[in-house]
Amino acid sequence: MKPTALLSVLTAAVMLAGSLRLLPVQTVCAAKPVVFTGISGLPFENGEPFKGADVSSVIALEQSGVRFYDSSGNEQDIFVTLKDAGVNCIRVRIWNDPTASGSGITYGGGANDAAHAEAIAERCAAAGLKLFADFHYSDFWADPGKQRAPKAWANYSVSQKADAIYQFTSETLQKLKKTGVDIAMVQIGNETNNGMCGVMLADGNWGDAVWNDLAQLWNAGSKAVRDFDGDVLVALHFTNPEKASNMQYLAKMLNQTHVDYDVFATSYYPYWHGTLSNLTSVLGSIARTYGKKTLVAETSWAYTFLNYDYGPNTISQMADLGGADYDVSADGQTEYLTDLFRAVANVPDGMGIGAFYWEPAWLPVSRDYQTAAKLWKEYGGGWAYEAAQEYDPDAKDAGGSGWDNQALFSEDGKPLSSLYVFRNITGSTAPEQPEIKTGKNLLQNPGFEADGGWSDRPTGWTLHSTAADHFDVRAEDVRSGSYALHWYSKTAFSGSYAETTVRAAESGTYRCTLALQADESASYTVTAETSGGKRETVSGKGQGWSQWMYPELNAEAAAGETITLRITVSGGDGTYGSVDDCSIAAVIPAETQPLTTTVSSTTETEPTTTSTTATAVSVTETSTAESTEPPAFCIGDATLDGIADVSDCVLILRFCSGDTEASITDTGKRNADCNHDGNLNDDDAALLLRAIAKLTVLE
């Protein structure tokens, strides 16, 4: 690089460093998956956590004409879209009678009576989603400041209210069950810090008598759930976890008054409720002290400050963020939700069981005010309507959604990238396994780079194609390097496969891995078979464009036997996908592993381009120093600090200019090769700088 060019880019980097709040860039370095471990007694297989969304308003919105789409822009049932994005449970609020006496005009807020809950339950059942039923025991919004009893129960005694709660809960759950939905959890009351259903702790001076009254109401709801299905979790819901002593007090009194429940749930909004470390601490203390599972029942973050309708947004400017340090963008939502799930997963002993995003689809119903006002009144898709003042005199006539800029869908109903963060949240009840260390990759052409371009007969591989258009090696949808095995077919096909064979030099276990991405209609089967007759298989389905999956399996082979790796793919009309970075490597037995070094199983990628730039550096050099580096691949991270930022740009530029004091390890060079051309030069630094400034996306 010429000194003037180096100075220009360095100046830009310094200016960026001084003017931007640099965060880990989701499109540059993807967040590591969050794994929940040790969860017991959950209605999920393999200890999977609750990865939830509350879309209570969706029926009213759809009745008002709102439509939702999949990631390709095709109209699709929102419940299918949520399931595809990794959501596994839907929370729905249930009010007793959110309509005006006599007229039946809705109060608004989604008009969430039992009938709306049934409609949502039916959609959940069809999409394979579980249900979290949230009973407010009110006719409209219930929170710490509002806990009015339903109109019909207004003059009931505490005992009569308890009977009514039991009856209403039992009858509603039976109706929901008839839809075929799997009810995973039931919430008894909503944000009940100060009381529930008209029984307020302050009215009894927070004494034992009023606590016993409130416990009677909670236990009535709990008993209804236990009598309905003993496997369904019972949750109680509070808020303000930033007030740790208050939360501890609530948990203590629940225990002292013998309230029967399983899950201590809280709302957590980062702009109001303190730090995530405090959240983990508060929930962990309650879990340890009282043996209760813990949950975040509501959360959200803004992706824009724009307001798409006529109702004021709850979060509308920087001052509203309360010091929470996340970007107001879809990337910021992704980063926040990843951190939130990690905070819940960090609750000790597996007692943190997940989180629910509140109203990620509460979108505007119309850009025209007169049209919108008519729809709000008719279907209840706005926050509140004047009819609600009959029940709550303090209710303000507020149409629109104060939450549209915190949705996980764009204003026109298309999913944001942040919706798919739920795919990165996984569960495991198995104890953490030690790292598996492997030897050299035995494949001759692991990344399909050897032929330097298009090929239907790639070196070291046998291809068999049934796809109508193509199944071959080309420069499309690669994970690393310049090429990948790629397919596309306008019409459905099945049974296309790629196959390669190696010989085992020694007896032992050989680990077979690869990277694969494909559309949702595609399916794959990976098989490892030895000449001795042993066969292992793993199968799966595509998760969408650039959503890379990493199937792996082990083959037991004797010395001299061959191991054949076969990747078979099928798909529907318009299917596509690619395979890259394959490996077959011997597993190194733990007793023979060195104490101070790590043998990397990183796939070898063969460079196919020779740069004419004098300062270009090959990124495939090998060095014994790499044995002590972290094996993670993170585009742009030359410094190996886990994120890509301006410091990486500066290091790359110094290194390529010949600065002897600037060194980059081999792993760092692979990370820094942002354009995947096999060489490290100033083009990579410029590309990374553009990604940090959000002018481009690194793949």
C-alpha angles and dihedrals in degrees: 000000000000114000091241092053091047091050091049095052093041089052090052090049093051091048090051092048090054098044107036130067097230114214130171102285111232093206091049102041115016116219114254114254115266112235122200111206136188097020113158134184095025123140089234131092120247093012093287111176127233106274096183147173131193107217097162094144095054099099092053090046094051091047086055092055103264113148132196131210142198125246090275094055096256118136109255140166104272091225090059090048091051092049091049089051092057101263111142105178136038123211117210127186117224123204123185102229116348094178136095117263113261098357098057090216110159122250089218126228091117095311089253107188125144091274091059089048090053091051090051091046091055091053091048091051091051092049096044095248125141123231133237108195112208111198113195096180089218137090095243142004115347121193137135091293098043125046105147119165116241114274092251092054099042095113098037123122118237091263091049090050090051090053091047092049091052092048096045093046093047095047094046094048090051090052091049091048091057089064089065094243120146106238106210102173141004125208118213105209131342123259091338099177092131104028145300139245094004095312102117124189092215090059088062094040088248089287131150094265096058091041089055090049091052091046089054090058094047092048091050090058092043092051090052089056094045091050090048097050126341092208094061114100119239115217131190116202130216137155145209099067088172085078095069096177092053091052091049090050092052092050091047093052093047088056094043093051092045098241111180112227142126107207131048102205130187139184113240122189110170095218092057110022110059131246129337091236089058090049091054091046095050095046092043092053092051092045093051096042099045104019094240128147114237133218142176102231096183135024141141146163133205124252095188142008091225118116114219100187143027099275120090115251120242089225110034108146143022091266089064093061093079095217095304105151106221129114116255095239141086088272088053090052090051093050093046095049091047090053092045094053089046090053091052092044088054092063102116125260094017092288095134105087107180146281142265126219111224117235100333090172104044096129133167116276097212142356090223112082098211091049091046093049091052092049093047091054094045101043107015099238093143129078097261141341129212091255088073091069088078087068101027114026089195093057110118123217095247119159124185128041123291086196104056092106091052094053124117088224127069120249090267095052102262118135117253119225088252091068089071094060087095088073089067093058112089139167135222133174092188119100114258110276124224116254113275110230121203139187130233120329105254096201117110094210107018098161099034090247100120098091095050096228146001116359138161089189103049118189111268095009138092116211126199114186131196094160116118096224113024146332106176146101115290142139096272131116095350123175096203136354120017105293143043138175102267137183137190130171130175089205130046118273138173139198104031109151145181119208136187133173135207134178123240110234092193136020114264147077120324119198116218118198139162143164120244135176126181145152120276094261092059126095131189140196123197117198131186113192129176126211085242090069101257115137134186126184138188126182138187148148133257119264101199141283114330091358094129120206125195113209114187139176140169129242123201110214136172121226110284096018120123125237117209119199114199125184113195122188137185134174150168132256111317093012121165139172147141141221124211144156100034123181143184111185136159115254110236110228112242093238091059098045116112116248098228106031137061125214106221121223092197109147113255113239119198115218114233101181127071110207120224090207110108093220096050113126125200111243094205098071115129128223136172087229089073092070091079097046126101108262096220118122114222119167112239097007100127093155093053093228094130099257137069115233144136092293088065091051091052093048092049092050093047092048094049092047090059099256102166092204092059112081130175123192122227093260089049090052092053090049092046094053091095097170093046094229094134094251135089117223144128091290089069092051092049092049092049091049090054090050092052089051088051092242093123141009124240117220 
